[in-house]
């Protein structure tokens, strides 16, 4: 080791990650955090070039069908504190949901090259690729609600507005017969 320096490890920040997207033909960009950890990271200088590879035997996700990597080579710099994010794209074109099984992508850092002692961690990043069915639930709804407290109490009729807050995520403007004062906070619920 250079100057009796113990090796530093280059690794994905997380051991697992989920990529989620509606299967509607779009591409969805994600970033996978990487960083350098170890006993002497303050002594490392110069760029670190890494090679990322797909563990084909452990993966069910297929490059070009479920995902694409901009590049398998990536450089971490001292200017960014040897922390950066590897870009990856989730592909949804041609995916018909629901899938019988979610594709899994396993990435590993094959090598880390630097002027100082830096090694690849050897730990893999397991990515679950969750494809959502397209949904279009946003809109205005006329709702009739029967409610019970030990027995039938009554019927409450109201208009509810459902807003899309994200892919496959929605929020109502009402929470049944409960008033904002009874609930506290913002009326509605997310689903």
N, C-alpha and C positions, 0 to 999 in steps of 0.2 A: 504494500500500500504506500502511496505517496506520503512522505513525511509521517509515517506510522498512523495515517488517517484511516479510521474505520470506514467501510463503504456506506454510502448513502443510497437510499432506495427510491426509485421512481415508480409511482403507482397511480392507479385510478383512485380517486378519493373515496368512492363508494364500492361496495362489493356487489350490490345489485341496484338496478334502475328499471323504471318502467317508462316505455314510450307509448303514449296513448293518442289515438287519432281516429276520426270518423273516416270510414272507408268510402270516400266520395271523390276519389281521383286526385286529390291534392297531394302535395308533398309537405312534410312537416319537419322543420329543422330543429335539432336538439344539439346541446353541447354537453360533453362528458368531461367533468373536471379531473385534471391531473395535477400532481404536485410532487415535489422532491422532499423527502423526509429523511432524517438520520442524525447521527451524532455530530456531524461536522459540515452541515449545509452552508454555514457561514464561510467556509474555506473553499467552496466550489466557485470557480469562475469560468466564464466562457459558456457558449451555448451547449445544450444537451440535445442531441438528435435521437429520436426514438423511432422504432418500427413497431407498428401495431398490426396484429394479425388476428384473423378470425379462427377460432378453434372449431374447425369444420366438423370434427367428430362429435363435439358436444353441442353443436348448434342445430336447430331445426329451421331457423330463418335463412333465407336465401338472398345473397347479394344480387341486386338488380330486380328482385321481386318484392322483397320486404324492406330493404334498406340500401343505402349507398354511402360509402365513405368518400369524402372529397379526396383524401390521400391516406396512404398507409404510413407515410413518413411525416413526422411532426417535430418541431423544434421548440424547446423551452428556453427562455432567455433569462439572464440575470435581471434585466430591466423589469421583468414582470415577476420577480421573486421566485422564479422557477415554478410558477403556477400558471396554468392556462387551461383552455377547454378545447377538446377535440371535437370538431364538427362532424355530425352524422345526420343523415336524412332518412326519415321514415317514409316509405312509399305506400300509397293506398290505391293507385290505379290498378284495376283488374282484380282487386281483392273483393270477394263476395262474402259478406257476413250473414249470419254468425259463423265463425270458424269452429270446427270440431275441437281444435286445440290451438292455443296461442303460440305463435312462433317464439322461439328463444334464440337469442344471439349471445354468444360468449366471445368476448374480446380479451386478448392478453397482450402485454407489452413484450415483444419478442427480444428486443435489444435496446440498450441505452448507451449511446456513445458520447464521451466527454473527455476533455483533457485531464480531468480529475477522476477519482474513483467513484463512479456512479454505476449502480447495477439495476436491472429491471427487477421488480418485486417478485415476479413469478405468480402473483395472485391474479385471478381472472375477474372480469366484470361480467356479470350475467344480466342481460337485458331482456325483460319480458316485453313483447310487442303486443299491445292490446288494441285490437281493432273494434271500434264501436260501430253499431248499425246506424245508418243515417236516420235522423229524427228531425221533425219540424213541429215542435209542440208549442212554440211561441204563438201568442194570440190572446184574444179576449174570449172568456168562457162564461156562460150563464150556468150557475151552479145551484142545485137544490140539495140541501143537506138535512137529513133526518137525524136528530140527536136524542140520546137516551141518558137518563140518570136513574137507574133502577127500573125504569119503564120508559115508554115513549114520552118525551117532553114536548117536542114540536118540530116544526120544519123551518129552516132558515134559508132564504133565497137571496143570492147576491151575484154580482158580476166580479169575476176575478181576472186579472191580467197576468199572464205568464210571460216572463222575459228570458231570453237565452243569455246566460252569463259565461258560457264557454262551450267547448265541444261536448255535446250530450249533457250539458248542465243547465238547469233552469231554476228560476226563483218566482214564486207566486207573490201577488201583492196582498193577499189575504191569508188568514189561517182559520178557516171555517167561521164559526160564530164568535170567535174570540176577538175582542177589541184590542187595539194597540195598548190602551191603558191596562187591560187585564194581563197582557203578555209582557209588557215592558219592551223597550227597544223598538226595532223596526218590524212591522207586521210582515207576515209571509213566512215561507220556509223554502229551503233549497232542496232540489232533487236532481 
